[in-house]
């Protein structure tokens, strides 16, 4: 029995610990801060010990391998100790091959999705299409269900629809997806990667590791990064009419000129624009990417249409909460960076914009330049709201800016909920016929909320509390 470390005790870290323990290893989970009591108890009951990083570093030579959770920086002291480090994705790939050999059956195909925005929606769309084609599939990875859990699931899947973050790809060395799609690139996680160029190169590395590569032909920044990397994807998707080797849009149809017998002269219709919900330009791109991945393994055009129609969008993604008195209330709390918020803002006019939180090193200038004319009022919350206010003052001075705070002192658990009540109350006072109150924060949520989901739920609850229905 070898002794190994699992770095991290989040959802993926706990799944890794369980998987590694199941392979007969003695597992120690290492964390930077003390574990909550219930997690420490759960690990102990499973025969897994835990250590703080400060204590583990003095014992690291006693361990043979470190399994790294996503999000732990590559230069974390634990990983500079000389002990072999394996990322979650490579371990899942290794276990998929081992399990296939044990069961004398093929390993599931891997179809991977990455990009700054749209990953979760595209991954879930892809899974819906695969299921419509009769394939046993699951959406996993950064979407919420850990990749290693899907690989070791009692259910034997034909295809895994995998969302991969830059944190996961950064440690990938051996995994080899059948196909991958890169949706877009914009400033995000610069505090982690150090630069936009480094962040983009990590995303492009996934394409290079795959049998077939798919990317967004309309994203100028992405395509400039691909040129710098001297990488040419196999297939592109576009909102324009597709050329040879592309998927695109012709009138009201999604059209494939890549996965057809004669791409020079032939094309097939995959679905109608009306099959895509919610309908917005960036979501059409998501649908094209999901369709391309499915078509890359031979899924029929009939199944693409059926899967898109059957797809139910997840919460907090341009979700309409209320349409009352001529005012729409929209929850897009999943817009956790400026690029995502741009896509959301472009879907509406006359916007009362609720924004703010943690920008993670990203700039909002381009957002304000592109979308400032759509914004009437900005209701700003969170740690980095002054950066948003400064950008609005510089590039969209017509936008009224108000800062929303909690002026009483509720319990910590009620702080975020009360904040959103104050936001909704002020928006109710400001909104008139034809306006849209849009929560598209352009920021991460962890300064004031547990997650983007909590932020969105509190906003939706507050909106409904203040309505007349």
N, C-alpha and C positions, 0 to 999 in steps of 0.2 A: 504494500500500500504506500503510494507516494503522497507527500504533503504538498498541497498547493494553496495558493491564495486566490480569492475572488475579490477584486477591487470594486467596492461599491455595494450598496444594499438597497438600491431602488428596485423598480419592478424587474428590470433586466438582470441586475446583480443577483437578486434572490432566485430568479429562474436559472441563472448560470450556476449558482451554488447547488441547487437541487440536481441539475443535470450532471455536474462534475461529481457530486457525492454518489449519484447513481452509477457512475462508472467505477466506483470502488476506491476513490481517493479520500484522503483525510483533508477536509476543507476548513480553511480559516477565512472568514470575511473581514476585510480591512476597510475601515471608514475614517474619514477625516474628523468627524464629530461624533459624539456619543449617540448610539442607536436609541430610538424610542423603546421603551420597556417591552411593548408587545412584540416588536420585531426581534429583539434580543432573546425573548422567551421562545418565540417560534423557532429561531435558529437553533437554540440550545436543545429543544425537544427533538429536532431533526438530526442532532449529533454534529452540528456545525458550530465551531467556536468563532469568536470575533475579537478583533484588536483595533485599537486606534493606530493610525499611521505612525505616530511618534513612537509607539511601542513596537510596531511591526518592523520598522527599519533596523532595529538592533538585532532582530532575529531572522532577517530575510535570507541569510545564507542557508537556513534550515529548510527552505522551500525549493521545489524543483521547477515550478511554473507559476506564472501569474496570469489569471484570466481577467481582462480589463472590461469594465462596463463602459458604454459610450459616455462621453462627456468628461471623463477624466483626461486632463491635458497630457499630451505626449511627453512633456518634460516634467511630469510629476515625479518627485523624489523616489517614489516606489518603483518607477519604471527605469530609473537610472542605476539600479543596484546590480546589474549584470545578470539577473535571473531572466529566463526566457519569458516574453510577454506575448500572449495570444489574445486577439480581439474577439468579440462576440461573434462576428460574422464568419470569421475563419473557423472558429470552433464549431459553429452550426454546420458549416460546409463539411468539415471533417466528420462530424457525427452523422450527417445525412448519408455519406458514403459508407460508413461503418454499418449503419443500420440497414442500408440496402443490401449489403453483403450478408449480414446476419439473416435477413428475411428472404434472401435469394429473389429479389425483385428490384426493378429500376428505382433509383432515387427520384424524388419529385423534381420536375423542372423548376428552375428559379427564373422568375420575371421580376426585374427590379425597377423601382421608380425613385428618382431623386430630383432635386431642384430646390430653389429657395422657397417657392410657394406652390400650392396645389398638389403636393405629394399625397396627402391622405385621401383627398377626393379622387384622384386618379387611381390610386391603389384600390380603393373600394369599388370604383367603376369597373376596373379590370376584373376584380373578383366576381362581380355580378355578370359580366360578359362570359367569363370562363364557366360559371355555373350554368348559364343559359345554354352553353354548348355541351352540357352533360359531363363536364369535368369536375372532379372533386377538388375544390380549391378553398383556400382561406387567405384572408388579408392579414398580414403579420409584419413584424419588425417595428419600426418607429410609429406605426399606426396604433399601437397599444398592446397587441398580443406578441410577446417576445418571439423572435425568430427561432431561438433554441427550443422554446416550448412547442412551436409548430412542427419543427423537425422531429421531436420526440413524442409527439401526440400519438395516442392510441389509434386515432383516425389516420389512415394512410392516404395522404393527398397525392393527386396527380400533378398539380401545379401549385406553387406558392407565389402569391402576389405580394411582393415584399417592398415596403417603404423603407428606404435607407437615408439616414441623415449624414451630413458631412462628418459628424463625430464617429459614426460607425464605419464609413468608408476609409477614414484616415488610418485605421489599423488593418485594413484588408490587404492581404498578400496572396492568398491561395484560392479564395472563393472565385467561382467562374460562372456567373449567370448565363442562361441561354440567351437572354436579351435584356437590355436595360434602356430606360428612357430618361433623358435629362430635360426637364420642363422649362427651366429658366435659371438665370443667375442674377442676383442683385445683392447689395450690401446686407449681410447678416452674419452674426457670430464673429464679427471682426475682432472683438475682444479675445476670442478663443484662438482664431487662426492667425491673427497678426496683420493680414492684408486681404483685400478682395482678390488679388491674383492668386494667393495661396489657397483661399477658399474655393475659387473656381477650378484650380488644378486638381483639387481633391475630388470634386464632382466629376470632372472629365475622366479621372482615373477609373471610375466605375464603368464608363463606356469602353475604355481600353481593355478592361478585364472581361468583357462580355463577348459572346459569340457574335451577337448582332447589336448594333448601336442605333438609337433613335434620338433625335433632338428637335427642338423648336426652331424652325427656320426663320421665324419672325423676330426672334430676340436678338437685337443687334449686339448687345454686350456679350451674350453667350457666343455668338458666331465670331466675334473678334477674339475672344478667349480661345476658341477652337483653332483659329488661324495661328495664334501665337504658339499653341501647343502642337501645331502641325498635325492635327487629328481631323480626319474626315469621317463623319458618321455615315452609316449605311443608308439610313432613311431619315427624311425630315417631314415635319408636319407644319401646315400653314393655314391661316384663315383665308388665303387667296386660292385661286384655282390651282390645283396641284400640277406640277411638272412630273416628268418621269422620275420614279423613285420617291415620290412624295404622297402624303395624304393631305387633303385639303377640303375646301368648301366650294361647291358650285351651286349657285342660287340657294335653294333651301336644303341641300343635301351634303352629307359627309361622303367624300369620294376617295377611293383607294386607287392610286396608280403606282403602287410599290409592290404589293403582294398579289400580283396578277400574272397570267401567263405571258402577256405581251405589254409590258409597261410603256413601250414606245407608242402604241396605238390603242391599247385597251384600258379600261377602267371599270370599276364596279361601285355601285352605290351601297353604302354601309348603313346609313340611317338618315332620318330627317332632323333638322335643327330642333323641331318641336319635341323630339324624343329626349332632349337634354334638359335636365332640371337640377338646380335653378338655371335659367337661361341668362348667360352673360358671356361676353367675348372670351374671358379667360377660362370659363368653364367649357366652352367649345374646344379650346386648346387641350384642356384636360381630357375631354372625350376622345379627341383625335389621338392623343398619346396612348390612352388605354386601348383604343381600337388597334393602333399599330402594334403594340405588344402582343395583343391577342392574335392578330393576323400573322405575326411572325412565327407562331407555332401551328398555323393552319386552321384557326377558328373561322367558321363560315360567316359571311356577311349577314345572314339571317340571325345568327346568334349575337352578333354585335348589336343589331337594332333591338333585339329582345332584351339583352342585358342592360342597355342604356335606358330603355323604358322601365325596366324593373328596379333600377337603381334608386335608392332612397337616400337623399343627401344627409350627411351627419349634422349634428347640432352645431350651432355657432358659426355657420358658414352662410352668410347672406340670408339668414333665416328671418322671415317676416314674423314679427311678434304680434303686430296689431295694425289695422288699417281703419282709422276712426276719424270722423270729422274732416276728411280730406288729407289727413296726415298719416304717412307710413312710418312705422317704427321697425328698424332692422337691426338684428344682432349678428355682427360679423366679428365676434371676439377672437376668432381664429386668425384674424389679420394681425399677426404679431410682429410685423416689420413693415417698413414703408412701402416696399414693392407690393405686398399683399393689399395694403390699404389703398394704393393707387387703383388696383383692379376693382376694388369695392366702390370707391368714390366715382369711378367712371360709369358705373351702372345707374347713377342717380343725378338729379339736378336739385337745386335749392336745398342744400344739405345743412342741417344742424349737426355738426361733426363732434362726436365724443371721442377724445383721443388722449394718449399719454400712458406713461409707464416707464419701462426700461428700454432704451433704444439700442443697447448693446454695441455702441460704437457706430451705428448707422446714421446717415444724414437724412433729413426730411426735406431738403431743399428741392430736389427733383419732384417730389410729391406735390409740394406747394406750387411749383411752377406749372406742372401739368394739370393740377386739379383745383387750384385756388379759385378759379372762376365759378366752380360748382358749389363752393362753401359760402354760406351766409354768416354762420356763427360757429365758433369753435369753443366747446366746453372741455377744458383741459384738466386732467388729473395726473397724479403720479410724479415720480422722481425727476424725470427728464422733460417735464412739460415746458420749462422755460426755453429749451432748445426749439421746441415746436412754435412757441410764441414768437421767438426771435425770427424764425424763418417766415412766419406769416406776416410779421411787421415789415420784413424786407421785400418779400415777393408778392404778397397779397394784402396790402394795407387796408383794403376795403372790408376785410373779414373782422367782425367783432370778436374779441377774445375774452372769455371769462374763465376764471380759475375756480374749480369747485372743490371744496374741502368739507371735512366733518367738523362742525363747530362745537359739538358736544363731545363727551368722552365715553363712548360705549365700550363694552368689553371688546377685547381684540377680535373675538369671533364675529362680532357684529359690526366692526369698523367698515369692512368692505361693503356690507349690505346697506349700511346707512349712507355711505358715500354714493352708491348708485340710486338710492332714494332721492338724495339731493340733486343728482344729475337729472333724473327723470322729472322731478318737480320743476326745475328750471327750464328744461326742454318743453314741458307742457305749457309754460308761460310764454315761451318764445315762438312756438310752432304755429303756423297758419296753413290755410288750405294750399295744397300743392307742395308742401315741404316734406322732407324725409329726415327723420332723426336717425342717424346712423352711428352705431358703435363699431368703429373700425380703427382700433387704437394705434396701429402702426408701431406698437411696442409690446414687449413681453409684460407679463402680469405680476411677476413674483414680488414686486415691491409692496403691493397692497392686497394681493389675492393669492390663494394657494395655487391657482392654475387659470388658464384662459377660460376653462369651462366654468369655474366658479364665478369669474368676472361676468361672463355672459349670462349665467343663470341669475345672478343678483340683478343685473340690468333688466332682464326680461321680467322678473318678479316685480321689480319696482315700476316698470311700465304698466303692467296689468293692474297693480294696486291703484295706480292713479287714473285708470281709464274709467269710462262710464258704462262698460259692459259687464 
